[in-house]
Structure formats: structure tokens, C-alpha cells
């Protein structure tokens, strides 16, 4: 199952208390290890009722099962997680860019530079989650601001030509992660 088809077909009740971004984050977290509902609630920064509803929905579409270890991705869920993690990943170790004054998280979206116009769409999507977003593109030689072509000096991350770098800053880590992922999903 690929991410684009999943996004198109996965419906969320507006009263559920979670978003599609939270669903993707949950799948990404569960691809790394098993989570119980309480620990996943803390990791996602959502209320327990919302996480319970989300997990029930993911189970109903065959993406996860419950075991004594906690919630476990099914084969179908693992396939989706691999697809997500190949396209979008968090850069865990990096030196904060000089132009970012606050703490931040960095996500890379593989091969999506042609989908970026000026980075405004990504900025707006991140703002919905309480984070400030800066979008950068990598041309194979330099990391640049889209539209202006201004080169960003000193940014180190594992990049390939046409990758997009999403830098998200904010008050809480959970908001930064949600905003970065929301911005990244605009490029899928």
C-alpha cells in the first residue's frame, strides 16, 4: 500500500480528536517498536480517547493488531510504514541552521523538490499545528531557499538531489513534529 492511496482512502471523523498527520506519526512510531495505548498517547501528545479511537480505526482497516507486546503493525501496516519511511524521514542528528533561533526538528521528503513552489503551502500547513516552517530544496550541490535560490550555508543532512528539507520550530516538540509532517505531506 502506498502513502498516496492510503491518504486518498483513509477517512477520519472530524469529531475523533486526531488528524491524518497523527495517524501517519502513529504508524511511523509503531514501525520502530511496539507501543501500548498509554505510551502512544504520551508520544503523540493526544488525549487517550482520541488515541483509542485512532487505534480502533487502524485495526479495522487491517493495519495493526493487538498483542501482549502492545499494538503491532500487521504485514499491511509494515508495508505502509516502509513506504512512508522511504519517502519521509526525520533527521535525528543535525546542527541547527543559523537562521533558526529556536529549537527545531528537521524532516526530509525524498525527491519532491519539483512540487515546491515558494514553500508557502508548507508554511501554512505547519502553522495549523502551531509550528513555524521553513522549506528548503537540495539541487544536488546546495541546499537553497525555494524561489530565491539563496544558498543555505552549513546545513548538513543525508540528502539526495531533489530532496526537500522541512525545518520546523515551535514551543513543544510534538507541535514541531506534527507541523513538519503536515508540511511534508503536502508534497506527497
N, C-alpha and C positions, 0 to 999 in steps of 0.2 A: 504494500500500500504506500503510495507516495503522499507527501505532505499537501500538495495542491488538491488532490482528490479528497483527502481527509477534510481539509478546510471547507471545501465546497459542500460536503455531505454531512458534516457533523453539526447538529443543531443544538442550541443552548436556550433554555427557557430564560427569559430576561429576569425572572424572579429568583433564579437559582443562587445568586450571590458570587458567581465566578464568571470569568471570561474565557474566550478561546486561548488567550495568552496564558492563563492559569493552567488550562488543560495541557498545553504544549510544555510548560515548565514542569508539570507533574510527570509527564511522560519522560522528559529529559532526566529528571531526578531519579525516577524508578529504573531508568536504563543503567544507572550507576550502581544501585543497590536496592534492597527491599526496604519498604517503609511501612510502618503501622500507620493507622489513621492519625493518631495524635502527633507523631513525629512529622508526618507530611503536612499536617495543619500548621505546625510551627515553621517548617521550611518554606511553605507557600505564603505565609502571612495572612491566611484567610481564617474565617471562623469555622468551627468544627462542623456545623450543619452544612455549610457550603461544600466543604471537602467531602463529607459523607455523600451528598447528592452527586458530586462530580465522580466519585469512585463508583457509585452505583451505575451511573451513565456509562462510564468506561467499561465496566463489567458487562453491561447489557449489549454493547457493540462488539464484545469479544476481544478487547484489548488487554484486559487484566483478569486475574483470578486471585482468590484469597487463599493463603496457605498459613501454616503455623509460623512462617517467617514474616508474614505481613502481606502486603499487596505485591503481586508478582506479575510482570508483563507476560502475556501469552506469546506464542510464536508470532502471531499477527502484530501484537504490540511491540515486540522486539524489532520486527521488520520496519515498522513505522519509526521507532526510535532511531534505528540506524540511518534511515532516510533523513530524519531531522538533523541528527548529529553530523552527517556528511555535509549538509547544506549550511547549518548554523552552529557555531560553537562559541563558547565563552573563552576568552583569553585569560588564563589564570594568573600568569606572571607577566607583568609589563611595567615599564616605568611610566608614571603618569605624565601625559603630554604637558608641556609648559603652558599651553593655552587653557588648561583646565585647572581651576583654582581649588575645587573641592575634590573629595574622594570620588572615584568613578569605577564603573565596570566597562569592559570592552567586549563586544561581540563581533565576530566576523561572519559575513554572509558570502559564501563561496560563489564566484563567477557571476555576480549580479550588478556589476558596475554600469552596464548599459541601461539598467532600469532606473538609475538615479538621475534626476533632473538637477535640482539645486539642493536637495536634502531637506526641503521644506516639508514634504509629506512625512518623512521620518520624524522630523522635529515635532510636528503636530501630533502624530500618533503617540510619541513618547510623553508629551505634555498631558495627555489623557490619563496617564498613570503617575503623574507627579514627578517626572524627571525631565532634565534638560538634555537634549540630544544634539550631538554633532556628528554629521555623516561625512566620511572621508572615502576616497576611492584610491585603489592601488593600480597603477598603469603598467606594472612590471618592473619599474625602476624607482618610482617615487610615490609616496602617499600624498594625496592632494585634496584640497577642498573642491567639491564639485562646482562647476560653473565658472569659478575664477581661475582654477588651475594653480592656485598658490600652493607651493610645496610645504609640507609639514616636516620640519626637521626633527630628527632624533626619535621618531616613533619606531619602536622595534616590536614586531609580532610576526608569527609564521604566516606569511602571505604569499598568494599566487596572483598572477596577472588577472585583472578584472574583479578582484575581491573588494568587498565593501566593508569598511570598518565603522561600527557604531559605537560611539563613546557616550555613555550615559552617566550623568551626575545627578545628585539629589540628596535628600536628607537621610533616607533609610535605604539600606542595601536592597531590600525587597522591592522598593519602588524603582530603584535604578535598574534592577534585573528585569522587572516587568516592562518598564519603558523601553529598554534596549531590545527586548524580544519583540515587543509590539512594533517597534521601528523596523526590525529585521523582517518581520512577517509581511510588511508592505512590499518587500522585494521578491516574494515567492510567486 
